[in-house]
Amino acid sequence: MPRQLVALCVFGLVACGGGSDSASYQQAVDQASQLEAAARASGVSSPCTQSSQCGLLTFLEPTACPMPTYQVYSLVSASAAAASAAASEEIILAAQAIALDPGPFGPCPAFVIVPPIPVCVANVCQPSL
């Protein structure tokens, strides 16, 4: 009887996300969030003189149903390379977090998010309307 009780308790912890994967998942989520914040701070919208000098940072929400988010930024700013590198690393960590997610998985809504097109208006990169 005690073995069955222990097995039941362990099963309950794992089923509810209380196992060690929960800590790994949260660590990956936290790291992805820090990288996203760094990329967003580095991804400034100016300067630009033409739309080809504007780019798009892409991020991935580390959830069971991941959705991309975007930020338009200047490709010629001093911090553009750092922003791009941090955004690329965020995608990798978010994907790792999604793989570690201990929560229950269900069907995700089926819709497509169209990324904005970056344009330069008055020396500032912004999404087109």
C-alpha positions in Angstrom: 0.0 0.0 0.0 2.7 2.6 0.8 4.4 2.0 -2.6 1.1 2.6 -4.3 0.6 5.8 -2.4 4.1 7.1 -3.2 3.6 6.2 -6.9 0.3 8.0 -6.9 1.9 11.1 -5.3 4.7 11.2 -7.8 2.3 10.7 -10.7 0.2 13.6 -9.4 3.2 15.9 -9.2 4.3 15.1 -12.7 0.8 15.4 -14.1 0.4 18.8 -12.6 3.7 20.1 -13.8 5.4 19.8 -10.4 8.4 17.9 -11.6 11.9 19.1 -12.4 10.8 20.0 -16.0 8.7 22.8 -14.5 11.8 24.6 -13.2 13.6 24.1 -16.5 10.6 25.4 -18.3 10.4 28.5 -16.1 14.1 29.2 -16.5 13.9 29.0 -20.3 10.8 31.3 -20.2 12.7 33.8 -18.0 15.8 33.7 -20.3 13.7 34.2 -23.4 11.9 37.2 -21.7 15.2 38.8 -20.8 16.5 38.4 -24.4 13.3 39.8 -25.8 13.5 42.9 -23.5 17.2 43.4 -24.5 16.3 43.1 -28.2 13.4 45.5 -27.9 15.5 48.0 -26.1 18.3 47.7 -28.7 15.9 47.8 -31.6 15.5 51.5 -32.0 13.4 53.0 -34.8 15.8 55.6 -36.1 17.7 56.6 -38.1 16.6 55.8 -41.6 16.4 57.6 -45.0 14.7 54.8 -47.0 12.6 51.8 -46.2 15.4 49.3 -47.0 17.1 50.6 -43.9 14.3 49.2 -41.7 13.9 45.7 -40.5 11.7 43.5 -38.4 12.6 41.8 -35.2 10.6 38.6 -34.6 9.9 37.1 -31.2 8.1 33.9 -30.2 5.8 33.7 -27.1 7.0 30.6 -25.1 3.4 29.2 -24.6 1.6 26.1 -25.6 0.2 28.0 -28.5 3.1 30.2 -29.6 2.4 33.4 -31.4 5.0 35.6 -33.0 5.3 39.2 -32.1 7.2 41.9 -34.1 9.0 45.1 -33.7 10.1 47.4 -36.5 13.7 48.7 -36.1 16.5 50.6 -37.9 19.0 48.4 -39.6 21.5 51.3 -39.6 21.4 52.1 -35.9 24.4 51.5 -33.7 22.6 48.8 -31.8 21.0 47.0 -34.8 23.3 44.0 -34.7 22.8 43.5 -31.0 19.0 43.7 -31.4 19.0 41.2 -34.2 21.3 38.8 -32.3 19.2 39.0 -29.1 16.0 38.4 -31.1 17.5 35.3 -32.8 18.5 33.9 -29.4 15.1 34.7 -28.0 13.5 32.5 -30.7 15.8 29.6 -29.8 15.1 29.9 -26.1 11.4 30.3 -26.6 11.4 27.1 -28.7 13.3 25.3 -26.0 10.8 26.5 -23.4 7.9 25.3 -25.5 9.5 21.9 -25.7 9.9 21.8 -21.9 6.4 23.1 -21.1 5.0 20.7 -18.5 1.4 22.0 -18.9 -1.3 20.2 -20.7 -1.4 20.6 -24.5 -4.6 21.2 -26.4 -5.6 22.4 -29.8 -4.4 25.9 -30.8 -6.5 28.3 -32.7 -5.9 28.3 -36.4 -5.1 31.8 -37.6 -2.2 33.6 -39.2 -0.6 36.7 -38.0 0.7 38.8 -40.9 4.0 40.5 -40.0 4.0 44.3 -40.6 6.0 45.7 -43.4 8.7 48.1 -42.1 8.8 51.5 -43.8 10.8 54.7 -43.2 8.7 57.8 -42.6 10.3 61.1 -41.6 13.6 59.3 -40.7 11.8 56.8 -38.4 11.2 53.1 -39.1 7.6 52.1 -38.5 5.1 49.5 -39.5 3.1 50.3 -42.7 -0.6 50.7 -42.3 
